[in-house]
Amino acid sequence: MLIELKKFGTTLVSRQAGKEAYAAFLPTLRQAGQNEDILIDFSGVNTFTPSWGDEFLTPLKEQVGDRVKLLHTDKNASVKLTLEFLGQIHSQ
C-alpha cells in the first residue's frame, strides 16, 4: 500500500493536523493485507515537522510495525532531520 503524504498537504505541521491525517487514513489502512508493506512516500513534501510526524508515523508504526517503509526521505532536509529526531526520541 502506497501513502503519498503530499495528499495531506506539502506543509505538514502541528500535532492536530497529524492526528487528523492519521484518523482520515485509518479506514484505508484497514484495507491493507496483514503482510502488505505500508510505503510512505515523502515526494512533494516541503515541510515535515516532528509534531505532525509523531502523530501520524508513531501510531502507524505501533499498529503495523516493520511493515512501514519510508520512501524519498533524503531529498528534503526537513524530512530527513525530523525522521532522525523521531528515531532518537522513540529509541529511549
Secondary structure, DSSP 8 states (H G I E B T S, - for coil): -EEEGGGG-SEE--HHHHHHHHHHHHHHHTTS-TT--EEEE-TT--EE-HHHHHHHHHHHHHHHGGGEEEES-SS-HHHHHHHHHHHHHH--
